[in-house]
Amino acid sequence: MQKWMMSGLFFAACAFAVVLLFTLPGKEEVAEENKPVMPQVTLDTAGAEAAVKANCISCHGDQLQGGAGPSLQHEGSERDAEGIYSIVSKGRGQMPSFKEKLAPEEIANIALWLAEKK
């Protein structure tokens, strides 16, 4: 009798695991869900430069040459505007998130400006 009960429990656990395997989202799906959506803005170079001077030069240097943070002088050759927007919004590594400090449109403007740095 105990063999049948243990076999039944084992079968139920396996069935539950198979159901979970096919219903849980994959790593790519979760990453897409958490990716911030960049708003459509027109590049305002003066506004982007002012925002960078106010928020970024303490770590990335006044010429974006790097310092506590990496150089951003050629950031556009490494990432597109959406990738830059995601990093500035969410933060990464030692870089803090700026989504509470800057408006999404300001972050998008900075991302467009940095994407032109090739």
DRENZADREN-362756 format. One record per residue: x, y, z of N, C-alpha, C in turn; residue in three letters. Coordinates in Angstrom, 3 decimals. Last residue first. Example, Ala and Ser with C-alpha at 12.3 -4.5 7.8 and 13.67 -1.06 7.14 Angstrom:
residues 2
+----------+----------+----------+----------+----------+----------+----------+----------+----------+--------+
!       nX !       nY !       nZ !      caX !      caY !      caZ !       cX !       cY !       cZ ! residu !
+----------+----------+----------+----------+----------+----------+----------+----------+----------+--------+
!   12.850 !   -2.250 !    7.080 !   13.670 !   -1.060 !    7.140 !   12.900 !    0.030 !    7.870 !    Ser !
!   13.190 !   -5.690 !    7.800 !   12.300 !   -4.500 !    7.800 !   13.200 !   -3.300 !    7.800 !    Ala !
+----------+----------+----------+----------+----------+----------+----------+----------+----------+--------+
end
This chain:
residues 118
+----------+----------+----------+----------+----------+----------+----------+----------+----------+--------+
!       nX !       nY !       nZ !      caX !      caY !      caZ !       cX !       cY !       cZ ! residu !
+----------+----------+----------+----------+----------+----------+----------+----------+----------+--------+
!   30.152 !   58.496 !  -31.308 !   30.707 !   57.287 !  -31.931 !   32.190 !   57.321 !  -32.011 !    Lys !
!   27.550 !   59.713 !  -29.926 !   28.985 !   59.726 !  -29.610 !   29.619 !   58.444 !  -30.122 !    Lys !
!   24.896 !   59.313 !  -30.229 !   25.598 !   59.974 !  -31.340 !   27.096 !   60.027 !  -31.112 !    Glu !
!   24.110 !   58.338 !  -27.816 !   24.141 !   57.392 !  -28.951 !   24.837 !   57.987 !  -30.167 !    Ala !
!   23.995 !   60.618 !  -26.231 !   25.131 !   59.702 !  -26.070 !   25.242 !   58.718 !  -27.223 !    Leu !
!   21.542 !   61.635 !  -27.218 !   22.774 !   62.419 !  -27.318 !   24.004 !   61.526 !  -27.207 !    Trp !
!   19.742 !   59.616 !  -26.519 !   19.919 !   59.988 !  -27.930 !   21.230 !   60.733 !  -28.137 !    Leu !
!   20.067 !   59.728 !  -23.718 !   20.390 !   58.507 !  -24.457 !   20.598 !   58.796 !  -25.942 !    Ala !
!   19.117 !   62.294 !  -23.144 !   20.525 !   61.966 !  -22.856 !   20.943 !   60.735 !  -23.657 !    Ile !
!   16.441 !   61.842 !  -23.900 !   17.233 !   62.869 !  -24.575 !   18.728 !   62.623 !  -24.371 !    Asn !
!   15.689 !   59.889 !  -22.048 !   15.662 !   59.575 !  -23.479 !   16.499 !   60.576 !  -24.265 !    Ala !
!   15.879 !   61.375 !  -19.697 !   16.762 !   60.214 !  -19.877 !   16.818 !   59.846 !  -21.352 !    Ile !
!   13.829 !   63.213 !  -20.204 !   15.203 !   63.686 !  -20.020 !   16.197 !   62.552 !  -20.237 !    Glu !
!   11.633 !   61.502 !  -20.300 !   11.981 !   62.263 !  -21.496 !   13.404 !   62.814 !  -21.407 !    Glu !
!   11.522 !   60.531 !  -17.642 !   11.823 !   59.612 !  -18.750 !   12.228 !   60.342 !  -20.030 !    Pro !
!   13.260 !   62.804 !  -15.424 !   12.041 !   62.397 !  -16.129 !   12.416 !   61.437 !  -17.263 !    Ala !
!   15.473 !   61.849 !  -12.773 !   15.220 !   62.475 !  -14.067 !   13.916 !   61.960 !  -14.660 !    Leu !
!   15.312 !   60.437 !  -10.367 !   15.904 !   61.775 !  -10.377 !   15.584 !   62.549 !  -11.654 !    Lys !
!   14.305 !   57.951 !  -10.751 !   13.660 !   58.762 !   -9.726 !   14.145 !   60.213 !   -9.762 !    Glu !
!   15.974 !   56.894 !  -12.692 !   14.553 !   57.021 !  -13.001 !   13.797 !   57.834 !  -11.962 !    Lys !
!   18.632 !   56.378 !  -12.449 !   18.256 !   57.785 !  -12.471 !   16.771 !   57.975 !  -12.738 !    Phe !
!   20.461 !   54.023 !  -10.533 !   19.312 !   54.306 !  -11.385 !   18.991 !   55.798 !  -11.305 !    Ser !
!   24.093 !   54.109 !  -10.381 !   22.745 !   54.108 !   -9.804 !   21.674 !   54.347 !  -10.866 !    Pro !
!   26.690 !   51.922 !  -11.186 !   25.916 !   53.086 !  -11.622 !   24.509 !   53.025 !  -11.034 !    Met !
!   27.868 !   49.576 !  -10.535 !   27.982 !   50.655 !   -9.555 !   27.178 !   51.888 !   -9.955 !    Gln !
!   25.557 !   47.698 !  -12.299 !   26.812 !   47.637 !  -11.552 !   26.842 !   48.726 !  -10.492 !    Gly !
!   23.208 !   50.016 !  -13.412 !   23.910 !   48.758 !  -13.690 !   25.250 !   48.783 !  -12.966 !    Arg !
!   19.997 !   51.591 !  -13.948 !   21.293 !   51.469 !  -13.316 !   21.928 !   50.135 !  -13.686 !    Gly !
!   17.588 !   52.081 !  -15.213 !   17.639 !   51.028 !  -14.197 !   18.929 !   51.002 !  -13.399 !    Lys !
!   18.156 !   54.376 !  -16.855 !   16.905 !   54.243 !  -16.096 !   17.040 !   53.268 !  -14.933 !    Ser !
!   20.628 !   53.883 !  -17.996 !   20.458 !   55.101 !  -17.191 !   19.207 !   54.978 !  -16.313 !    Val !
!   20.056 !   51.436 !  -19.322 !   21.110 !   51.502 !  -18.303 !   20.916 !   52.721 !  -17.398 !    Ile !
!   17.999 !   52.196 !  -21.106 !   17.778 !   51.141 !  -20.122 !   18.798 !   51.223 !  -18.985 !    Ser !
!   19.312 !   54.104 !  -22.689 !   18.146 !   54.490 !  -21.894 !   17.897 !   53.473 !  -20.777 !    Tyr !
!   21.180 !   52.482 !  -23.953 !   21.646 !   53.521 !  -23.043 !   20.512 !   53.953 !  -22.122 !    Ile !
!   19.427 !   50.941 !  -25.500 !   20.300 !   50.304 !  -24.515 !   20.818 !   51.289 !  -23.485 !    Gly !
!   18.281 !   52.930 !  -27.113 !   17.431 !   52.151 !  -26.210 !   18.254 !   51.455 !  -25.127 !    Glu !
!   20.498 !   53.882 !  -28.576 !   19.817 !   54.770 !  -27.632 !   18.956 !   53.994 !  -26.643 !    Ala !
!   23.042 !   51.268 !  -28.609 !   22.063 !   52.154 !  -29.237 !   21.353 !   52.963 !  -28.155 !    Asp !
!   26.566 !   50.993 !  -27.879 !   25.153 !   50.758 !  -27.573 !   24.271 !   51.708 !  -28.370 !    Arg !
!   29.089 !   51.549 !  -28.992 !   28.896 !   50.314 !  -28.230 !   27.427 !   49.963 !  -28.010 !    Glu !
!   29.066 !   53.964 !  -30.188 !   29.610 !   52.865 !  -30.987 !   29.443 !   51.520 !  -30.285 !    Ser !
!   28.106 !   55.641 !  -28.192 !   27.234 !   55.318 !  -29.321 !   27.764 !   54.215 !  -30.208 !    Gly !
!   30.317 !   56.069 !  -26.540 !   29.234 !   55.191 !  -26.080 !   28.323 !   54.762 !  -27.224 !    Glu !
!   32.703 !   57.422 !  -26.558 !   32.339 !   56.639 !  -27.748 !   31.199 !   55.676 !  -27.431 !    His !
!   32.802 !   58.713 !  -24.085 !   33.125 !   59.463 !  -25.289 !   32.725 !   58.738 !  -26.571 !    Gln !
!   32.486 !   57.737 !  -21.605 !   31.284 !   57.728 !  -22.439 !   31.536 !   58.420 !  -23.773 !    Leu !
!   34.442 !   55.737 !  -19.438 !   34.382 !   56.779 !  -20.454 !   33.102 !   56.618 !  -21.275 !    Ser !
!   32.973 !   54.632 !  -16.272 !   33.701 !   54.453 !  -17.530 !   33.575 !   55.671 !  -18.452 !    Pro !
!   33.408 !   56.343 !  -13.070 !   32.642 !   55.564 !  -14.043 !   33.420 !   55.465 !  -15.343 !    Gly !
!   35.422 !   57.771 !  -11.965 !   34.831 !   56.714 !  -11.134 !   33.986 !   55.791 !  -12.005 !    Ala !
!   36.283 !   58.258 !  -15.105 !   36.789 !   58.590 !  -13.770 !   36.347 !   57.469 !  -12.860 !    Gly !
!   35.804 !   59.545 !  -18.408 !   35.817 !   58.503 !  -17.399 !   36.443 !   59.010 !  -16.116 !    Gly !
!   35.423 !   61.524 !  -20.222 !   36.617 !   60.703 !  -20.378 !   36.681 !   59.551 !  -19.382 !    Gln !
!   33.570 !   63.512 !  -20.425 !   33.092 !   62.124 !  -20.531 !   34.246 !   61.142 !  -20.699 !    Leu !
!   34.626 !   65.820 !  -19.609 !   34.713 !   65.562 !  -21.053 !   34.250 !   64.134 !  -21.382 !    Gln !
!   34.262 !   65.602 !  -16.899 !   33.668 !   66.746 !  -17.585 !   33.745 !   66.639 !  -19.107 !    Asp !
!   33.372 !   62.256 !  -15.743 !   34.317 !   63.295 !  -16.142 !   33.655 !   64.393 !  -16.953 !    Gly !
!   31.677 !   60.400 !  -14.620 !   32.169 !   60.125 !  -15.968 !   33.111 !   61.197 !  -16.508 !    His !
!   30.986 !   61.380 !  -12.073 !   31.538 !   60.024 !  -12.213 !   32.211 !   59.794 !  -13.568 !    Cys !
!   30.285 !   64.022 !  -12.478 !   30.976 !   63.672 !  -11.229 !   31.589 !   62.274 !  -11.300 !    Ser !
!   28.829 !   64.187 !  -14.841 !   30.264 !   64.475 !  -14.882 !   30.997 !   64.117 !  -13.596 !    Ile !
!   26.053 !   63.680 !  -14.543 !   26.956 !   62.610 !  -14.972 !   28.442 !   62.907 !  -14.802 !    Cys !
!   24.313 !   65.816 !  -13.854 !   24.132 !   64.493 !  -13.256 !   25.252 !   63.487 !  -13.510 !    Asn !
!   24.841 !   68.261 !  -15.087 !   24.246 !   68.275 !  -13.753 !   24.274 !   66.914 !  -13.073 !    Ala !
!   25.840 !   67.502 !  -17.569 !   26.691 !   68.285 !  -16.658 !   26.151 !   68.252 !  -15.238 !    Lys !
!   23.556 !   66.220 !  -18.555 !   24.781 !   65.449 !  -18.338 !   25.699 !   66.192 !  -17.371 !    Val !
!   21.815 !   68.395 !  -18.781 !   21.473 !   67.281 !  -17.883 !   22.700 !   66.433 !  -17.566 !    Ala !
!   23.184 !   69.932 !  -20.698 !   22.935 !   70.482 !  -19.362 !   22.622 !   69.367 !  -18.360 !    Ala !
!   23.128 !   68.187 !  -22.885 !   24.418 !   68.590 !  -22.318 !   24.245 !   69.152 !  -20.907 !    Glu !
!   20.356 !   68.068 !  -23.310 !   21.101 !   66.856 !  -22.963 !   22.432 !   67.210 !  -22.309 !    Ala !
!   19.796 !   70.724 !  -24.003 !   19.177 !   70.127 !  -22.822 !   19.918 !   68.886 !  -22.351 !    Gly !
!   21.302 !   70.947 !  -26.361 !   21.598 !   71.819 !  -25.223 !   21.015 !   71.248 !  -23.931 !    Ala !
!   20.048 !   68.968 !  -27.997 !   21.456 !   68.871 !  -27.631 !   21.781 !   69.712 !  -26.402 !    Thr !
!   17.407 !   67.237 !  -28.115 !   17.670 !   68.615 !  -27.697 !   19.092 !   68.611 !  -27.147 !    Asp !
!   15.850 !   65.044 !  -30.277 !   17.100 !   65.381 !  -29.593 !   17.192 !   66.886 !  -29.361 !    Leu !
!   12.547 !   64.263 !  -29.509 !   13.460 !   64.853 !  -30.479 !   14.692 !   65.308 !  -29.717 !    Thr !
!   11.307 !   61.110 !  -28.314 !   11.645 !   62.520 !  -28.132 !   12.519 !   62.966 !  -29.288 !    Val !
!    9.413 !   58.511 !  -27.184 !    9.858 !   59.173 !  -28.409 !   10.086 !   60.651 !  -28.121 !    Gln !
!   10.649 !   56.689 !  -24.309 !    9.669 !   57.549 !  -24.973 !   10.268 !   58.187 !  -26.225 !    Pro !
!   11.546 !   53.336 !  -23.948 !   12.053 !   54.683 !  -24.183 !   10.994 !   55.525 !  -24.884 !    Met !
!   10.615 !   51.185 !  -21.463 !   10.290 !   51.620 !  -22.818 !   10.703 !   53.077 !  -22.965 !    Val !
!   12.731 !   48.933 !  -19.646 !   11.964 !   50.172 !  -19.723 !   11.759 !   50.585 !  -21.185 !    Pro !
!   12.261 !   45.517 !  -19.236 !   12.996 !   46.521 !  -19.999 !   12.165 !   47.793 !  -20.089 !    Lys !
!   10.826 !   43.507 !  -18.112 !   11.444 !   44.465 !  -17.202 !   12.204 !   45.567 !  -17.920 !    Asn !
!   10.037 !   41.967 !  -20.284 !    9.009 !   42.567 !  -19.439 !    9.592 !   43.665 !  -18.555 !    Glu !
!   12.499 !   41.060 !  -21.250 !   11.708 !   41.981 !  -22.065 !   10.637 !   42.681 !  -21.238 !    Glu !
!   13.210 !   39.311 !  -19.172 !   14.049 !   40.473 !  -19.461 !   13.283 !   41.502 !  -20.287 !    Ala !
!   11.216 !   37.377 !  -19.425 !   11.278 !   38.174 !  -18.197 !   12.103 !   39.429 !  -18.439 !    Val !
!   11.902 !   36.326 !  -21.920 !   10.593 !   36.945 !  -21.717 !   10.583 !   37.830 !  -20.484 !    Glu !
!   14.445 !   35.275 !  -21.399 !   14.290 !   36.346 !  -22.374 !   12.965 !   37.079 !  -22.188 !    Glu !
!   13.867 !   33.232 !  -19.526 !   14.723 !   34.343 !  -19.143 !   14.550 !   35.535 !  -20.094 !    Lys !
!   10.354 !   32.285 !  -19.829 !   11.790 !   32.086 !  -19.955 !   12.556 !   33.341 !  -19.573 !    Gly !
!    7.579 !   31.732 !  -17.577 !    8.249 !   32.454 !  -18.663 !    9.743 !   32.180 !  -18.659 !    Pro !
!    5.966 !   28.580 !  -16.999 !    6.768 !   29.677 !  -16.490 !    7.459 !   30.392 !  -17.651 !    Leu !
!    4.806 !   26.438 !  -18.360 !    4.006 !   27.632 !  -18.129 !    4.810 !   28.806 !  -17.600 !    Thr !
!    6.451 !   24.229 !  -18.589 !    5.872 !   24.773 !  -19.805 !    5.061 !   26.044 !  -19.590 !    Phe !
!    7.210 !   23.718 !  -15.953 !    8.233 !   23.875 !  -16.979 !    7.672 !   24.550 !  -18.218 !    Leu !
!    4.784 !   23.251 !  -14.651 !    5.547 !   24.461 !  -14.367 !    6.567 !   24.747 !  -15.454 !    Leu !
!    4.189 !   20.719 !  -15.752 !    3.274 !   21.844 !  -15.962 !    4.010 !   23.161 !  -15.724 !    Val !
!    6.332 !   19.235 !  -14.737 !    6.172 !   19.382 !  -16.186 !    5.261 !   20.566 !  -16.501 !    Val !
!    5.786 !   19.375 !  -11.980 !    7.028 !   19.938 !  -12.509 !    6.929 !   20.167 !  -14.013 !    Ala !
!    3.363 !   17.958 !  -11.863 !    3.399 !   19.356 !  -11.462 !    4.642 !   20.049 !  -12.023 !    Phe !
!    4.295 !   15.421 !  -12.612 !    3.304 !   16.098 !  -13.445 !    3.292 !   17.594 !  -13.134 !    Ala !
!    5.974 !   14.875 !  -10.434 !    6.524 !   14.961 !  -11.791 !    5.569 !   15.705 !  -12.718 !    Cys !
!    4.081 !   14.809 !   -8.365 !    5.162 !   15.793 !   -8.324 !    5.781 !   15.974 !   -9.706 !    Ala !
!    2.534 !   12.614 !   -9.182 !    1.911 !   13.927 !   -9.061 !    2.977 !   15.026 !   -9.055 !    Ala !
!    4.451 !   10.554 !   -8.997 !    3.831 !   10.863 !  -10.281 !    3.212 !   12.260 !  -10.254 !    Phe !
!    4.928 !   10.612 !   -6.219 !    6.027 !   10.870 !   -7.150 !    5.468 !   11.273 !   -8.515 !    Phe !
!    2.411 !    9.883 !   -5.276 !    2.960 !   11.189 !   -4.935 !    4.093 !   11.585 !   -5.881 !    Leu !
!    2.279 !    7.268 !   -6.366 !    1.288 !    8.285 !   -6.737 !    1.780 !    9.690 !   -6.442 !    Gly !
!    4.388 !    6.044 !   -5.029 !    4.412 !    6.136 !   -6.488 !    3.438 !    7.206 !   -6.970 !    Ser !
!    3.422 !    6.211 !   -2.416 !    4.659 !    6.906 !   -2.768 !    4.773 !    7.076 !   -4.279 !    Met !
!    1.159 !    4.554 !   -2.692 !    1.007 !    5.951 !   -2.271 !    2.248 !    6.760 !   -2.648 !    Met !
!    2.331 !    2.155 !   -3.413 !    1.369 !    2.793 !   -4.317 !    1.194 !    4.267 !   -3.972 !    Trp !
!    3.868 !    1.584 !   -1.147 !    4.517 !    1.730 !   -2.446 !    3.608 !    2.485 !   -3.400 !    Lys !
!    1.940 !    1.287 !    0.817 !    2.806 !    2.452 !    0.880 !    3.518 !    2.689 !   -0.446 !    Gln !
!    0.816 !   -1.183 !    0.000 !    0.000 !    0.000 !    0.000 !    0.875 !    1.270 !    0.000 !    Met !
+----------+----------+----------+----------+----------+----------+----------+----------+----------+--------+
end
